[in-house]
Amino acid sequence: MNPTSHPPPSPTLNLLAGFLRQRAGAPIQILIVAAGLLLSPLSSIWSPIVMAIIALALIQFLDDDWGSLGFRRPAASPARWITEGTVVGLLWQFVALGILVPVLNGLLHRETAPANHAGDWAYYISYVILVGIAHALAKGLVYRAFLLSRLEQLFGRTPTGTALAFVIASILFGLGNWYQGYVGVIVGVTVGAVFNLLFYWSRRNIWPTILAHAVYNSAALTLIFLGRL
């Protein structure tokens, strides 16, 4: 036998993969990824990465086409999609911190506690790497490449199905901030909606949304470092 050949796939695994690719398999896939929260609490900094690893395992198991999930070269020129991602990330960080958070805090009679990491280089560099970059990649994989595709698998890739996928994915993204309270959830829903909109605006391409998310997170971390949050 050729030592480089692969053993034939298990009929049971083939049957399972075939079921998961059907409409009825979509909610099961979503629940499997959500179960990753049991391995890492929602408030843990590692939670998105754990969920991304599980989503990645499912994508590999089902042999999904990465291009159809959004991981392909953007159709727009590099200058355009990089500009769009950067502007969206910075603009929505301004909207979130400058408008949404103060208004919601006023309505809910709460105050945002200061981060107390001004001038802390160790915190800034480590969190830019982990939250600014790794979280942007992980959440892009989980919430846009994986979740939107599975929701469209469930509801159908029609205008109505896509609209439902958009709304539900935005809400689930916001619920990922539940540990931050109602303000965190509401802001999270708007952020998820903006990134999902950018995904569709970019012709279902993931890279502008990952860049926007990285800029969004890194901008907040920079403000914390500068003592503005």
C-alpha positions as CSV (number, residue, x, y, z in Angstrom):
1,M,0.0,0.0,0.0
2,N,1.2,3.5,-0.8
3,P,2.4,5.0,2.5
4,T,1.1,8.4,1.4
5,S,-2.4,7.2,0.7
6,H,-5.3,7.9,3.1
7,P,-7.6,5.3,4.5
8,P,-11.1,5.3,3.1
9,P,-13.5,7.4,5.1
10,S,-15.8,5.7,7.6
11,P,-19.3,5.1,6.2
12,T,-20.6,6.4,9.6
13,L,-18.7,9.6,9.3
14,N,-19.8,10.0,5.7
15,L,-23.4,9.6,6.9
16,L,-23.0,12.1,9.7
17,A,-21.3,14.6,7.3
18,G,-24.2,14.2,4.8
19,F,-26.8,14.9,7.5
20,L,-25.0,17.9,8.8
21,R,-24.9,19.4,5.3
22,Q,-28.7,19.3,5.2
23,R,-31.0,22.0,6.5
24,A,-31.7,20.0,9.6
25,G,-28.0,19.8,10.3
26,A,-27.5,23.6,10.4
27,P,-28.9,24.2,14.0
28,I,-27.0,21.2,15.3
29,Q,-23.7,22.7,13.9
30,I,-24.6,26.0,15.6
31,L,-25.3,24.3,18.9
32,I,-22.0,22.4,18.7
33,V,-20.1,25.6,18.3
34,A,-22.1,27.3,21.0
35,A,-21.3,24.4,23.3
36,G,-17.7,25.7,23.2
37,L,-18.9,28.2,25.8
38,L,-19.0,25.3,28.2
39,L,-15.3,24.8,27.7
40,S,-14.5,28.4,28.1
41,P,-16.9,30.8,30.0
42,L,-18.5,33.6,28.0
43,S,-16.5,36.3,29.8
44,S,-13.2,34.5,29.2
45,I,-10.8,36.2,26.8
46,W,-10.3,32.7,25.3
47,S,-14.0,32.0,24.5
48,P,-14.0,33.3,20.9
49,I,-10.8,31.3,20.2
50,V,-12.3,28.1,21.6
51,M,-15.5,28.6,19.5
52,A,-13.3,29.3,16.4
53,I,-11.4,26.1,16.9
54,I,-14.6,24.1,17.0
55,A,-16.0,25.9,14.0
56,L,-12.8,25.3,12.1
57,A,-13.0,21.5,13.0
58,L,-16.6,21.4,11.6
59,I,-15.6,23.2,8.4
60,Q,-12.7,20.8,7.9
61,F,-14.8,17.8,8.7
62,L,-17.5,18.9,6.2
63,D,-14.9,19.9,3.6
64,D,-16.4,23.3,3.1
65,D,-15.2,25.5,0.3
66,W,-13.3,28.3,2.1
67,G,-13.9,30.6,-0.8
68,S,-17.7,30.3,-0.5
69,L,-17.3,31.1,3.3
70,G,-15.6,34.4,2.4
71,F,-12.0,33.5,2.7
72,R,-10.8,34.6,-0.8
73,R,-9.2,37.6,-2.3
74,P,-11.5,40.6,-2.2
75,A,-13.0,41.6,-5.5
76,A,-12.2,45.3,-4.8
77,S,-8.7,46.7,-5.1
78,P,-6.5,46.4,-1.9
79,A,-6.6,50.2,-1.5
80,R,-10.4,50.2,-1.5
81,W,-11.2,47.2,0.8
82,I,-8.4,48.2,3.3
83,T,-9.8,51.8,3.3
84,E,-13.4,50.5,3.8
85,G,-12.4,48.2,6.6
86,T,-10.4,50.8,8.4
87,V,-13.0,53.5,8.1
88,V,-15.8,51.3,9.2
89,G,-13.9,50.1,12.2
90,L,-12.9,53.6,13.3
91,L,-16.2,55.2,12.5
92,W,-18.2,52.6,14.4
93,Q,-15.9,52.8,17.4
94,F,-16.6,56.5,17.5
95,V,-20.3,55.9,17.3
96,A,-20.2,53.2,19.9
97,L,-18.1,55.1,22.5
98,G,-19.1,58.6,21.6
99,I,-22.9,58.2,21.2
100,L,-24.3,54.7,22.0
101,V,-22.6,54.0,25.3
102,P,-23.2,57.5,26.8
103,V,-26.9,57.5,25.7
104,L,-27.5,53.9,27.0
105,N,-25.7,54.6,30.3
106,G,-27.9,57.6,30.8
107,L,-31.1,55.7,30.0
108,L,-30.1,52.8,32.2
109,H,-28.6,55.0,35.0
110,R,-25.2,53.2,35.0
111,E,-21.6,54.4,34.7
112,T,-18.7,52.8,32.9
113,A,-15.9,51.9,35.2
114,P,-12.5,53.2,34.1
115,A,-10.1,50.6,32.7
116,N,-7.1,51.8,34.7
117,H,-4.5,50.6,32.1
118,A,-3.2,54.0,31.0
119,G,0.4,53.8,30.0
120,D,0.6,50.0,30.6
121,W,2.6,48.8,27.6
122,A,2.4,45.1,28.6
123,Y,-1.4,45.3,28.7
124,Y,-1.6,47.3,25.4
125,I,0.7,45.1,23.3
126,S,-0.7,41.8,24.6
127,Y,-4.3,42.8,24.2
128,V,-3.8,44.3,20.7
129,I,-2.4,40.9,19.7
130,L,-5.0,38.8,21.5
131,V,-8.1,41.0,21.3
132,G,-7.3,43.3,18.4
133,I,-6.0,40.6,16.1
134,A,-6.8,37.1,17.3
135,H,-10.4,38.0,18.4
136,A,-11.0,39.7,15.0
137,L,-9.9,36.6,13.2
138,A,-11.8,34.2,15.5
139,K,-15.1,36.1,15.5
140,G,-14.9,36.7,11.8
141,L,-14.6,32.9,11.3
142,V,-17.3,32.1,13.9
143,Y,-20.0,34.8,13.3
144,R,-19.6,35.6,9.6
145,A,-17.9,32.7,7.8
146,F,-19.6,29.9,9.9
147,L,-22.7,31.3,11.5
148,L,-24.1,33.3,8.5
149,S,-23.5,30.3,6.2
150,R,-25.2,27.9,8.6
151,L,-28.2,30.3,9.1
152,E,-28.5,30.6,5.3
153,Q,-28.3,26.8,5.1
154,L,-31.2,26.7,7.5
155,F,-33.4,29.5,6.1
156,G,-32.3,29.3,2.4
157,R,-30.1,31.7,0.5
158,T,-33.0,33.9,-0.6
159,P,-33.6,37.6,0.2
160,T,-35.8,36.5,3.1
161,G,-33.4,33.8,4.3
162,T,-30.4,36.2,4.1
163,A,-32.3,38.9,6.0
164,L,-33.2,36.4,8.8
165,A,-29.5,35.2,8.9
166,F,-28.4,38.8,9.1
167,V,-30.7,39.7,12.0
168,I,-30.1,36.5,14.0
169,A,-26.3,36.6,13.5
170,S,-26.3,40.2,14.7
171,I,-28.3,39.4,17.8
172,L,-26.1,36.4,18.6
173,F,-23.0,38.5,18.2
174,G,-24.5,41.0,20.7
175,L,-25.4,38.2,23.2
176,G,-21.7,37.3,23.2
177,N,-21.2,40.5,25.2
178,W,-23.8,39.5,27.8
179,Y,-21.2,39.6,30.6
180,Q,-20.9,43.3,30.0
181,G,-24.6,43.9,30.8
182,Y,-27.4,45.3,28.7
183,V,-25.3,48.1,27.3
184,G,-22.7,45.7,26.1
185,V,-25.4,43.5,24.4
186,I,-27.0,46.4,22.6
187,V,-23.8,47.9,21.4
188,G,-22.7,44.4,20.4
189,V,-25.8,43.9,18.3
190,T,-25.1,47.1,16.4
191,V,-21.5,46.2,15.9
192,G,-22.5,42.7,14.7
193,A,-25.0,44.3,12.3
194,V,-22.4,46.7,10.9
195,F,-19.8,43.9,10.3
196,N,-22.4,41.7,8.8
197,L,-23.5,44.5,6.5
198,L,-19.9,45.1,5.5
199,F,-19.6,41.3,4.7
200,Y,-22.5,41.5,2.3
201,W,-21.3,44.8,0.9
202,S,-18.0,43.2,0.2
203,R,-19.7,40.4,-1.8
204,R,-19.5,38.0,1.0
205,N,-15.8,38.5,1.6
206,I,-14.5,38.1,5.2
207,W,-11.3,40.1,5.0
208,P,-12.8,43.6,5.2
209,T,-14.9,42.6,8.2
210,I,-11.8,41.1,10.0
211,L,-9.9,44.3,9.3
212,A,-12.8,46.5,10.5
213,H,-13.1,44.4,13.7
214,A,-9.3,44.5,14.3
215,V,-9.4,48.3,13.9
216,Y,-12.5,48.6,16.1
217,N,-10.9,46.7,19.0
218,S,-7.5,48.2,18.6
219,A,-8.9,51.7,18.7
220,A,-10.6,51.0,22.0
221,L,-7.4,49.5,23.4
222,T,-5.5,52.6,22.3
223,L,-8.0,54.9,24.1
224,I,-7.5,52.8,27.2
225,F,-3.8,53.0,26.9
226,L,-4.0,56.8,26.5
227,G,-6.2,57.0,29.6
228,R,-9.3,58.1,27.7
229,L,-11.4,55.1,28.8
